[in-house]
């Protein structure tokens, strides 16, 4: 049976190979271990084996597993990667080191208000539904420039870039146009902020393709924790 340490090492090896193939620096790519199916013990084990970024989809699960965190305080980062409702935004602001899934002006405004109240600056990404699937959240590509214009000056938010969830394909290469399109949007609507640097895209099935297309944050769960 493959251990968690071996799985994590295997994923890191694949990241390094994909970065090398793309002519990129491995240090520019952050592995986020998605803990949707993992408990606190697995999170702690992953931390002990070098993982420093963790991702959760749901606020209640994040609170159960990471409050208090199962590792030394401030020694790792928690990413909220699932759809976020406005009524849970305050809890997200209190917990998160980075929120990936800002998908409306209203949500950005609510996050900003809570960040001001808590005296915290929150790094955030805009989620884009590049593929246009009805089952996925996110702004349409056409909505991005107007949304950016409305949110970029909101207080206590640090805009880091864009995020997308690609459709699942048996052939991972079929996701390439989705990732390439997000990279194009990232470059085309770059607001010129020093913090604008991240593309969150790619999961267990397709993260190598995402790396080739410029991902800086990849979200991998099944290959580590299942």
URZI-V5388 format. One record per residue. N is the residue number from 0. PHI is phi in whole degrees, -180 to 180 (* if undefined). D_CENTER is the distance of its C-alpha to the mean C-alpha in Angstrom with 2 decimals. Layout:
BEGIN
N/PHI/D_CENTER, N/PHI/D_CENTER
END
This chain:
BEGIN
0/*/29.22, 1/-76/26.18, 2/-81/24.91, 3/-59/21.38, 4/-61/22.19, 5/-69/23.28, 6/-63/20.26, 7/-63/17.96, 8/-63/20.44, 9/-64/20.49, 10/-65/16.78, 11/-63/17.08, 12/-65/20.20, 13/-65/18.67, 14/-62/16.00, 15/-62/19.00, 16/-66/21.06, 17/-66/18.66, 18/-63/18.24, 19/-62/22.03, 20/-61/22.68, 21/-87/20.72, 22/70/22.45, 23/-111/19.39, 24/-83/19.10, 25/-56/17.26, 26/-67/16.52, 27/-87/14.32, 28/-118/11.71, 29/-104/9.55, 30/-87/9.50, 31/-106/7.33, 32/-83/10.01, 33/-84/9.41, 34/-100/12.53, 35/-51/13.41, 36/-103/16.74, 37/-109/17.30, 38/-98/19.42, 39/-60/19.86, 40/-64/22.13, 41/-68/19.70, 42/-62/17.06, 43/-63/19.97, 44/-63/21.10, 45/-64/17.83, 46/-62/17.95, 47/-63/21.59, 48/-100/20.75, 49/104/18.54, 50/-74/14.92, 51/-122/13.54, 52/-128/9.83, 53/-127/9.35, 54/-125/7.18, 55/-128/9.36, 56/-87/9.99, 57/-120/13.17, 58/-60/14.57, 59/-58/17.81, 60/-66/16.32, 61/-62/14.23, 62/-66/17.55, 63/-66/19.53, 64/-90/17.66, 65/-125/16.60, 66/-132/19.40, 67/-76/21.07, 68/-69/18.66, 69/-84/20.16, 70/-155/20.19, 71/-55/21.86, 72/-54/20.77, 73/67/18.22, 74/-86/18.14, 75/-145/14.47, 76/-121/11.25, 77/-107/9.69, 78/-108/6.18, 79/-96/6.98, 80/-115/5.23, 81/-93/8.80, 82/-58/11.42, 83/-116/12.82, 84/-83/16.59, 85/-61/18.38, 86/-74/20.58, 87/-111/17.83, 88/-64/16.39, 89/-62/18.67, 90/-66/17.54, 91/-65/13.85, 92/-62/15.05, 93/-67/17.17, 94/-92/14.62, 95/-83/11.26, 96/-92/10.60, 97/-157/7.58, 98/-105/7.18, 99/-86/4.72, 100/-115/7.69, 101/-78/10.78, 102/-124/13.10, 103/-163/16.51, 104/-62/18.71, 105/-59/19.96, 106/-63/16.72, 107/-60/16.09, 108/-64/19.71, 109/-67/19.53, 110/-60/16.59, 111/-60/18.63, 112/-61/21.77, 113/-69/20.53, 114/-64/19.09, 115/-62/22.55, 116/-61/24.28, 117/-91/22.50, 118/64/22.97, 119/-131/19.34, 120/-96/17.23, 121/-110/13.66, 122/-70/10.96, 123/-141/9.29, 124/-125/7.89, 125/-89/10.12, 126/-89/9.37, 127/-117/12.08, 128/-88/13.99, 129/-62/15.30, 130/-76/17.28, 131/76/18.92, 132/-69/18.89, 133/-64/20.37, 134/-80/18.44, 135/-109/15.01, 136/-88/13.86, 137/126/13.20, 138/-70/15.59, 139/-75/17.89, 140/-54/18.05, 141/-68/21.40, 142/-83/20.15, 143/-59/17.76, 144/-61/20.55, 145/-68/22.25, 146/-63/19.20, 147/-58/18.35, 148/-60/22.01, 149/-86/22.00, 150/-105/18.98, 151/-62/18.97, 152/-98/21.76, 153/-64/20.67, 154/-71/21.36, 155/65/19.12, 156/-118/15.89, 157/-113/14.42, 158/-79/12.89, 159/-100/10.58, 160/150/10.16, 161/-128/8.87, 162/-136/6.55, 163/-148/8.60, 164/-116/9.65, 165/-82/12.80, 166/-61/15.97, 167/-87/17.09, 168/-128/20.00, 169/-61/22.34, 170/-96/22.47, 171/-57/19.02, 172/-61/20.63, 173/-70/20.77, 174/-81/17.08, 175/-54/17.90, 176/-60/19.09, 177/-65/15.89, 178/-68/13.85, 179/-64/16.88, 180/-67/17.08, 181/-65/13.64, 182/-62/14.70, 183/-63/18.00, 184/-63/16.72, 185/-58/14.76, 186/-75/18.12, 187/-69/20.41, 188/-109/19.16, 189/-57/18.27, 190/-79/19.59, 191/81/20.80, 192/-81/18.91, 193/-59/18.68, 194/-81/15.10, 195/-77/14.07, 196/-147/12.65, 197/-115/9.04, 198/-121/8.14, 199/-96/4.82, 200/-162/7.18, 201/102/9.28, 202/-130/9.99, 203/-50/13.21, 204/-77/15.57, 205/-142/14.54, 206/-67/12.35, 207/-64/15.55, 208/-64/16.08, 209/-61/12.66, 210/-62/13.61, 211/-61/16.98, 212/-97/15.69, 213/111/13.80, 214/-58/10.19, 215/-109/9.31, 216/-128/5.98, 217/-116/6.78, 218/-114/6.22, 219/-120/9.91, 220/-114/11.98, 221/-58/15.38, 222/-70/16.37, 223/-107/16.17, 224/-106/17.15, 225/-97/19.39
END
